[in-house]
Amino acid sequence: MQPRGVESVEASVISDGMLGASTVVSQPVPVLRRFWRSLLRGIVPRRRRQTELISALNDVASAVSSTLSLDDVLETIVARSKVITNTEKAALVLTQEHSENLDSDTLVVRGSRSEHPEEWWAGELAEIAPAVFRERSSYLNFNREHDAWLLSVPISVHDRPIGLLAAINSASHEFSPEQVDFLGVLGAFAAIAIENARLAEQSKYVLLASERDRIAREMHDGIAQSLFSVALGLEVCRKQVLREPVIVATRLDELQEAVDLSRKELRRFIYDLRPVKLQELGLAGAIEYWVHEVSSGEAVRGTVSVEGEVRNITPAAEACLYRVAKESVSNVVKHSGASKFEVVIMYAENGVSLRIADDGSGFDPVANARSSGGEGLGLRSIYERVKRESGRLDVVSEPGSGTTIYVRLPV
């Protein structure tokens, strides 16, 4: 017998994951329809938010693997956190070095400038930071004075606090448990991104310091000694100019040549300090520019060519090949006695290679490394660069037969 007030009844099967074990239930049709509509209303937004979270993590991961600076990585994290929490304002602030205190100079904010002034929530973040770091949990509080919610999660690496990620909403826009969880996930992922960006910047500073040290050594061994010799020569000429004018004239010609050579070397060092950007000319273009620059006015001539289909490689790999080519070409021009050389960039499916070959006097790589304390005409610095990129370096040379340097980097 049909109950009064119920127009029809249908039997449905609800599977595991909905209401427990599979069960046959009988419900009025309108009730079932309302149930499914309600269920779908919950599932669809949840899936959309999960998709946004995955997209946010992918964006941060892309920032980590790119050439973005630490500031760019922080901007990416804040922008994506604002999206996945659907918040009115998002912020990120790092800690001071070796401290749990926040560094206000590192603050990055996304949101309307007029909404939720920084004065109140920045102060609250500074107050709660020690407790948030200590408990390693999210912080959610309603500030009655400013009629707004403040949500914050710690950013830590190996229990070492490095910052806070925060979101601010008005009273009518309360954070859901899901949004709190999502911000926590992004905060954990942000810790890796920030630490990697810092390490990348540190490695750039180390590389820059290494380049400056190399240039300083070359200037000391080259230009400084040459100019000292010129100064001594001019002093001698000043004393002899009246007694032996012909000899002095010949000597002045020699000193003029020495000055011209020093000027050329100085021009090369200036180029080293302010190199042509790879992103402007590309790898082949930058190497070709350097070949022209360093061999200008010399008897040796060089060519640059590309084999295979040009493909994108990481900025680190590109910088490695560029620096190796510069060092090698400089050695050819200065030390090899070659009349010609070639630089070939070879692209393949599984890697990219660089070959620098000259027809100069050649040398014994083993004997040269021993006699120069392991440096070997800059080969040590080349080896270290290639090693950092998990590549391979081969040097083929012998006296009287020229030199060929092979570098292979994986892609």
Contacts in CASP RR format, 6 or more apart in sequence:
PFRMAT RR
TARGET T0000
AUTHOR 0000-0000-0000
METHOD contacts of the structure
MODEL  1
MQPRGVESVEASVISDGMLGASTVVSQPVPVLRRFWRSLLRGIVPRRRRQ
TELISALNDVASAVSSTLSLDDVLETIVARSKVITNTEKAALVLTQEHSE
NLDSDTLVVRGSRSEHPEEWWAGELAEIAPAVFRERSSYLNFNREHDAWL
LSVPISVHDRPIGLLAAINSASHEFSPEQVDFLGVLGAFAAIAIENARLA
EQSKYVLLASERDRIAREMHDGIAQSLFSVALGLEVCRKQVLREPVIVAT
RLDELQEAVDLSRKELRRFIYDLRPVKLQELGLAGAIEYWVHEVSSGEAV
RGTVSVEGEVRNITPAAEACLYRVAKESVSNVVKHSGASKFEVVIMYAEN
GVSLRIADDGSGFDPVANARSSGGEGLGLRSIYERVKRESGRLDVVSEPG
SGTTIYVRLPV
2 9 0 8 1.000
6 28 0 8 1.000
7 28 0 8 1.000
7 29 0 8 1.000
7 30 0 8 1.000
8 28 0 8 1.000
8 29 0 8 1.000
9 26 0 8 1.000
9 27 0 8 1.000
9 28 0 8 1.000
9 29 0 8 1.000
10 26 0 8 1.000
10 27 0 8 1.000
10 29 0 8 1.000
10 32 0 8 1.000
11 24 0 8 1.000
11 25 0 8 1.000
11 26 0 8 1.000
12 24 0 8 1.000
12 25 0 8 1.000
12 27 0 8 1.000
12 32 0 8 1.000
13 22 0 8 1.000
13 23 0 8 1.000
13 24 0 8 1.000
14 20 0 8 1.000
14 22 0 8 1.000
14 23 0 8 1.000
14 25 0 8 1.000
15 22 0 8 1.000
16 22 0 8 1.000
18 39 0 8 1.000
27 35 0 8 1.000
46 178 0 8 1.000
49 84 0 8 1.000
49 178 0 8 1.000
49 179 0 8 1.000
49 182 0 8 1.000
52 83 0 8 1.000
52 84 0 8 1.000
53 84 0 8 1.000
53 182 0 8 1.000
53 185 0 8 1.000
53 186 0 8 1.000
55 80 0 8 1.000
56 80 0 8 1.000
56 81 0 8 1.000
56 83 0 8 1.000
56 84 0 8 1.000
56 186 0 8 1.000
57 185 0 8 1.000
57 186 0 8 1.000
57 189 0 8 1.000
59 76 0 8 1.000
59 79 0 8 1.000
59 80 0 8 1.000
60 73 0 8 1.000
60 76 0 8 1.000
60 77 0 8 1.000
60 80 0 8 1.000
60 186 0 8 1.000
60 189 0 8 1.000
60 190 0 8 1.000
60 193 0 8 1.000
61 189 0 8 1.000
61 193 0 8 1.000
63 72 0 8 1.000
63 73 0 8 1.000
63 76 0 8 1.000
63 77 0 8 1.000
63 193 0 8 1.000
63 197 0 8 1.000
64 73 0 8 1.000
64 192 0 8 1.000
64 193 0 8 1.000
64 196 0 8 1.000
64 197 0 8 1.000
66 315 0 8 1.000
67 315 0 8 1.000
68 76 0 8 1.000
68 197 0 8 1.000
69 197 0 8 1.000
69 201 0 8 1.000
70 194 0 8 1.000
70 197 0 8 1.000
70 198 0 8 1.000
70 201 0 8 1.000
71 108 0 8 1.000
73 193 0 8 1.000
73 194 0 8 1.000
73 197 0 8 1.000
74 92 0 8 1.000
74 94 0 8 1.000
74 106 0 8 1.000
74 108 0 8 1.000
74 194 0 8 1.000
75 108 0 8 1.000
76 193 0 8 1.000
77 92 0 8 1.000
77 165 0 8 1.000
77 186 0 8 1.000
77 187 0 8 1.000
77 190 0 8 1.000
77 193 0 8 1.000
77 194 0 8 1.000
78 90 0 8 1.000
78 91 0 8 1.000
78 92 0 8 1.000
78 108 0 8 1.000
78 109 0 8 1.000
78 110 0 8 1.000
78 165 0 8 1.000
79 90 0 8 1.000
79 110 0 8 1.000
80 186 0 8 1.000
81 87 0 8 1.000
81 90 0 8 1.000
81 92 0 8 1.000
81 165 0 8 1.000
81 167 0 8 1.000
81 183 0 8 1.000
81 186 0 8 1.000
81 187 0 8 1.000
81 190 0 8 1.000
82 89 0 8 1.000
82 90 0 8 1.000
82 110 0 8 1.000
82 111 0 8 1.000
82 167 0 8 1.000
84 179 0 8 1.000
84 182 0 8 1.000
84 183 0 8 1.000
84 186 0 8 1.000
85 151 0 8 1.000
85 167 0 8 1.000
85 175 0 8 1.000
85 179 0 8 1.000
85 182 0 8 1.000
85 183 0 8 1.000
86 179 0 8 1.000
87 151 0 8 1.000
87 167 0 8 1.000
87 168 0 8 1.000
87 169 0 8 1.000
87 173 0 8 1.000
87 175 0 8 1.000
87 179 0 8 1.000
88 111 0 8 1.000
88 112 0 8 1.000
88 115 0 8 1.000
88 116 0 8 1.000
88 168 0 8 1.000
88 169 0 8 1.000
88 170 0 8 1.000
88 173 0 8 1.000
89 109 0 8 1.000
89 110 0 8 1.000
89 111 0 8 1.000
89 112 0 8 1.000
89 115 0 8 1.000
89 116 0 8 1.000
89 167 0 8 1.000
89 168 0 8 1.000
89 169 0 8 1.000
90 109 0 8 1.000
90 110 0 8 1.000
90 111 0 8 1.000
90 165 0 8 1.000
90 166 0 8 1.000
90 167 0 8 1.000
90 168 0 8 1.000
91 107 0 8 1.000
91 108 0 8 1.000
91 109 0 8 1.000
91 110 0 8 1.000
91 121 0 8 1.000
91 122 0 8 1.000
91 125 0 8 1.000
91 165 0 8 1.000
91 166 0 8 1.000
91 167 0 8 1.000
91 168 0 8 1.000
92 107 0 8 1.000
92 108 0 8 1.000
92 155 0 8 1.000
92 163 0 8 1.000
92 164 0 8 1.000
92 165 0 8 1.000
92 166 0 8 1.000
92 190 0 8 1.000
93 102 0 8 1.000
93 103 0 8 1.000
93 104 0 8 1.000
93 106 0 8 1.000
93 107 0 8 1.000
93 108 0 8 1.000
93 122 0 8 1.000
93 125 0 8 1.000
93 163 0 8 1.000
93 164 0 8 1.000
93 166 0 8 1.000
94 102 0 8 1.000
94 103 0 8 1.000
94 106 0 8 1.000
94 162 0 8 1.000
94 163 0 8 1.000
94 194 0 8 1.000
95 101 0 8 1.000
95 102 0 8 1.000
95 103 0 8 1.000
95 129 0 8 1.000
95 161 0 8 1.000
95 162 0 8 1.000
95 163 0 8 1.000
96 102 0 8 1.000
96 103 0 8 1.000
100 129 0 8 1.000
100 130 0 8 1.000
100 133 0 8 1.000
100 161 0 8 1.000
101 126 0 8 1.000
101 129 0 8 1.000
102 125 0 8 1.000
102 126 0 8 1.000
102 129 0 8 1.000
102 163 0 8 1.000
102 164 0 8 1.000
104 122 0 8 1.000
107 118 0 8 1.000
107 122 0 8 1.000
109 118 0 8 1.000
115 170 0 8 1.000
116 146 0 8 1.000
116 148 0 8 1.000
116 168 0 8 1.000
116 170 0 8 1.000
120 143 0 8 1.000
120 145 0 8 1.000
120 146 0 8 1.000
121 143 0 8 1.000
121 146 0 8 1.000
121 148 0 8 1.000
121 150 0 8 1.000
121 166 0 8 1.000
121 168 0 8 1.000
124 141 0 8 1.000
124 143 0 8 1.000
124 150 0 8 1.000
125 150 0 8 1.000
125 152 0 8 1.000
125 164 0 8 1.000
125 166 0 8 1.000
128 139 0 8 1.000
128 141 0 8 1.000
128 152 0 8 1.000
129 161 0 8 1.000
129 163 0 8 1.000
129 164 0 8 1.000
131 139 0 8 1.000
132 138 0 8 1.000
132 139 0 8 1.000
132 152 0 8 1.000
132 153 0 8 1.000
132 154 0 8 1.000
132 164 0 8 1.000
133 154 0 8 1.000
133 156 0 8 1.000
133 161 0 8 1.000
136 154 0 8 1.000
136 156 0 8 1.000
136 159 0 8 1.000
137 154 0 8 1.000
138 151 0 8 1.000
138 152 0 8 1.000
138 153 0 8 1.000
138 180 0 8 1.000
138 183 0 8 1.000
138 184 0 8 1.000
139 150 0 8 1.000
139 151 0 8 1.000
139 152 0 8 1.000
139 153 0 8 1.000
140 149 0 8 1.000
140 150 0 8 1.000
140 151 0 8 1.000
140 152 0 8 1.000
140 175 0 8 1.000
140 180 0 8 1.000
141 149 0 8 1.000
141 150 0 8 1.000
142 148 0 8 1.000
142 149 0 8 1.000
142 150 0 8 1.000
142 171 0 8 1.000
143 149 0 8 1.000
143 150 0 8 1.000
147 170 0 8 1.000
147 171 0 8 1.000
148 168 0 8 1.000
148 169 0 8 1.000
148 170 0 8 1.000
148 171 0 8 1.000
149 168 0 8 1.000
149 169 0 8 1.000
149 170 0 8 1.000
149 171 0 8 1.000
149 173 0 8 1.000
149 174 0 8 1.000
149 175 0 8 1.000
150 166 0 8 1.000
150 167 0 8 1.000
150 168 0 8 1.000
151 166 0 8 1.000
151 167 0 8 1.000
151 168 0 8 1.000
151 169 0 8 1.000
151 175 0 8 1.000
151 179 0 8 1.000
151 180 0 8 1.000
151 183 0 8 1.000
152 164 0 8 1.000
152 165 0 8 1.000
152 166 0 8 1.000
152 167 0 8 1.000
153 164 0 8 1.000
153 165 0 8 1.000
153 166 0 8 1.000
153 180 0 8 1.000
153 183 0 8 1.000
153 184 0 8 1.000
153 186 0 8 1.000
153 187 0 8 1.000
154 161 0 8 1.000
154 163 0 8 1.000
154 164 0 8 1.000
154 187 0 8 1.000
155 161 0 8 1.000
155 162 0 8 1.000
155 163 0 8 1.000
155 164 0 8 1.000
155 165 0 8 1.000
155 187 0 8 1.000
155 188 0 8 1.000
155 190 0 8 1.000
155 191 0 8 1.000
155 194 0 8 1.000
156 162 0 8 1.000
156 163 0 8 1.000
156 191 0 8 1.000
157 191 0 8 1.000
157 192 0 8 1.000
157 195 0 8 1.000
162 191 0 8 1.000
162 194 0 8 1.000
162 195 0 8 1.000
163 194 0 8 1.000
165 183 0 8 1.000
165 184 0 8 1.000
165 186 0 8 1.000
165 187 0 8 1.000
165 190 0 8 1.000
167 175 0 8 1.000
167 179 0 8 1.000
167 183 0 8 1.000
169 175 0 8 1.000
210 381 0 8 1.000
211 272 0 8 1.000
214 381 0 8 1.000
215 269 0 8 1.000
215 272 0 8 1.000
215 273 0 8 1.000
218 269 0 8 1.000
219 265 0 8 1.000
219 269 0 8 1.000
222 262 0 8 1.000
222 265 0 8 1.000
223 262 0 8 1.000
223 265 0 8 1.000
223 266 0 8 1.000
223 269 0 8 1.000
226 258 0 8 1.000
226 261 0 8 1.000
226 262 0 8 1.000
226 265 0 8 1.000
227 262 0 8 1.000
229 258 0 8 1.000
230 255 0 8 1.000
230 258 0 8 1.000
230 259 0 8 1.000
230 262 0 8 1.000
233 251 0 8 1.000
233 255 0 8 1.000
234 255 0 8 1.000
236 251 0 8 1.000
237 248 0 8 1.000
237 251 0 8 1.000
237 252 0 8 1.000
237 255 0 8 1.000
240 247 0 8 1.000
240 248 0 8 1.000
241 248 0 8 1.000
264 296 0 8 1.000
264 297 0 8 1.000
267 293 0 8 1.000
268 293 0 8 1.000
268 294 0 8 1.000
268 330 0 8 1.000
271 290 0 8 1.000
271 293 0 8 1.000
272 326 0 8 1.000
275 286 0 8 1.000
276 286 0 8 1.000
276 289 0 8 1.000
276 290 0 8 1.000
277 286 0 8 1.000
278 286 0 8 1.000
278 315 0 8 1.000
278 318 0 8 1.000
278 319 0 8 1.000
278 322 0 8 1.000
280 286 0 8 1.000
281 288 0 8 1.000
281 289 0 8 1.000
282 318 0 8 1.000
283 318 0 8 1.000
283 321 0 8 1.000
283 322 0 8 1.000
283 345 0 8 1.000
284 304 0 8 1.000
284 306 0 8 1.000
284 310 0 8 1.000
284 345 0 8 1.000
285 304 0 8 1.000
286 322 0 8 1.000
287 304 0 8 1.000
287 322 0 8 1.000
287 325 0 8 1.000
287 326 0 8 1.000
287 329 0 8 1.000
287 343 0 8 1.000
287 345 0 8 1.000
288 304 0 8 1.000
290 325 0 8 1.000
290 326 0 8 1.000
290 329 0 8 1.000
291 302 0 8 1.000
291 303 0 8 1.000
291 304 0 8 1.000
291 329 0 8 1.000
291 343 0 8 1.000
294 329 0 8 1.000
294 330 0 8 1.000
294 333 0 8 1.000
295 301 0 8 1.000
295 302 0 8 1.000
295 329 0 8 1.000
295 333 0 8 1.000
298 333 0 8 1.000
299 339 0 8 1.000
300 332 0 8 1.000
300 333 0 8 1.000
300 336 0 8 1.000
300 337 0 8 1.000
300 338 0 8 1.000
300 339 0 8 1.000
300 340 0 8 1.000
300 341 0 8 1.000
300 358 0 8 1.000
301 339 0 8 1.000
301 340 0 8 1.000
301 341 0 8 1.000
302 340 0 8 1.000
302 341 0 8 1.000
302 342 0 8 1.000
302 343 0 8 1.000
303 340 0 8 1.000
303 341 0 8 1.000
303 342 0 8 1.000
303 343 0 8 1.000
304 342 0 8 1.000
304 343 0 8 1.000
304 344 0 8 1.000
304 345 0 8 1.000
305 342 0 8 1.000
305 343 0 8 1.000
305 344 0 8 1.000
305 345 0 8 1.000
306 344 0 8 1.000
306 345 0 8 1.000
306 346 0 8 1.000
306 347 0 8 1.000
307 344 0 8 1.000
307 345 0 8 1.000
307 346 0 8 1.000
307 347 0 8 1.000
308 346 0 8 1.000
308 347 0 8 1.000
308 348 0 8 1.000
309 347 0 8 1.000
310 347 0 8 1.000
311 347 0 8 1.000
311 352 0 8 1.000
311 411 0 8 1.000
313 352 0 8 1.000
313 409 0 8 1.000
313 411 0 8 1.000
316 388 0 8 1.000
316 389 0 8 1.000
317 352 0 8 1.000
317 389 0 8 1.000
317 409 0 8 1.000
317 411 0 8 1.000
320 385 0 8 1.000
320 386 0 8 1.000
320 388 0 8 1.000
320 389 0 8 1.000
320 407 0 8 1.000
320 409 0 8 1.000
321 345 0 8 1.000
321 352 0 8 1.000
321 354 0 8 1.000
321 407 0 8 1.000
321 409 0 8 1.000
323 385 0 8 1.000
324 354 0 8 1.000
324 382 0 8 1.000
324 385 0 8 1.000
324 386 0 8 1.000
324 405 0 8 1.000
324 407 0 8 1.000
325 343 0 8 1.000
325 354 0 8 1.000
325 356 0 8 1.000
327 378 0 8 1.000
327 381 0 8 1.000
327 382 0 8 1.000
328 343 0 8 1.000
328 356 0 8 1.000
328 382 0 8 1.000
328 405 0 8 1.000
329 341 0 8 1.000
329 343 0 8 1.000
329 356 0 8 1.000
331 377 0 8 1.000
331 378 0 8 1.000
332 338 0 8 1.000
332 341 0 8 1.000
332 356 0 8 1.000
332 358 0 8 1.000
332 360 0 8 1.000
332 403 0 8 1.000
335 377 0 8 1.000
336 358 0 8 1.000
336 360 0 8 1.000
336 361 0 8 1.000
336 362 0 8 1.000
336 402 0 8 1.000
336 403 0 8 1.000
337 360 0 8 1.000
337 361 0 8 1.000
338 358 0 8 1.000
338 359 0 8 1.000
338 360 0 8 1.000
338 361 0 8 1.000
338 402 0 8 1.000
339 359 0 8 1.000
339 360 0 8 1.000
340 358 0 8 1.000
340 359 0 8 1.000
341 356 0 8 1.000
341 357 0 8 1.000
341 358 0 8 1.000
341 359 0 8 1.000
342 355 0 8 1.000
342 356 0 8 1.000
342 357 0 8 1.000
342 358 0 8 1.000
343 354 0 8 1.000
343 355 0 8 1.000
343 356 0 8 1.000
344 354 0 8 1.000
344 355 0 8 1.000
344 356 0 8 1.000
344 357 0 8 1.000
345 352 0 8 1.000
345 353 0 8 1.000
345 354 0 8 1.000
346 352 0 8 1.000
346 353 0 8 1.000
346 354 0 8 1.000
346 355 0 8 1.000
349 411 0 8 1.000
350 410 0 8 1.000
350 411 0 8 1.000
351 408 0 8 1.000
351 409 0 8 1.000
351 410 0 8 1.000
351 411 0 8 1.000
352 408 0 8 1.000
352 409 0 8 1.000
352 411 0 8 1.000
353 406 0 8 1.000
353 407 0 8 1.000
353 408 0 8 1.000
353 409 0 8 1.000
354 405 0 8 1.000
354 406 0 8 1.000
354 407 0 8 1.000
355 404 0 8 1.000
355 405 0 8 1.000
355 406 0 8 1.000
355 407 0 8 1.000
356 404 0 8 1.000
356 405 0 8 1.000
357 402 0 8 1.000
357 403 0 8 1.000
357 404 0 8 1.000
357 405 0 8 1.000
358 402 0 8 1.000
358 403 0 8 1.000
358 404 0 8 1.000
359 402 0 8 1.000
360 400 0 8 1.000
360 402 0 8 1.000
360 403 0 8 1.000
361 399 0 8 1.000
361 400 0 8 1.000
361 402 0 8 1.000
362 397 0 8 1.000
362 398 0 8 1.000
362 399 0 8 1.000
362 400 0 8 1.000
362 401 0 8 1.000
362 402 0 8 1.000
362 403 0 8 1.000
363 377 0 8 1.000
363 397 0 8 1.000
363 398 0 8 1.000
363 399 0 8 1.000
363 403 0 8 1.000
364 397 0 8 1.000
364 398 0 8 1.000
364 399 0 8 1.000
365 376 0 8 1.000
365 379 0 8 1.000
365 395 0 8 1.000
365 397 0 8 1.000
368 376 0 8 1.000
368 377 0 8 1.000
368 379 0 8 1.000
369 375 0 8 1.000
369 376 0 8 1.000
369 379 0 8 1.000
369 380 0 8 1.000
374 380 0 8 1.000
375 381 0 8 1.000
379 393 0 8 1.000
379 395 0 8 1.000
382 393 0 8 1.000
382 405 0 8 1.000
382 407 0 8 1.000
383 393 0 8 1.000
386 392 0 8 1.000
386 393 0 8 1.000
386 407 0 8 1.000
386 409 0 8 1.000
387 393 0 8 1.000
389 409 0 8 1.000
390 409 0 8 1.000
390 410 0 8 1.000
391 407 0 8 1.000
391 408 0 8 1.000
391 409 0 8 1.000
391 410 0 8 1.000
392 406 0 8 1.000
392 407 0 8 1.000
392 408 0 8 1.000
393 405 0 8 1.000
393 406 0 8 1.000
393 407 0 8 1.000
394 405 0 8 1.000
394 406 0 8 1.000
395 403 0 8 1.000
395 404 0 8 1.000
395 405 0 8 1.000
395 406 0 8 1.000
396 403 0 8 1.000
396 404 0 8 1.000
396 405 0 8 1.000
396 406 0 8 1.000
397 403 0 8 1.000
397 404 0 8 1.000
END
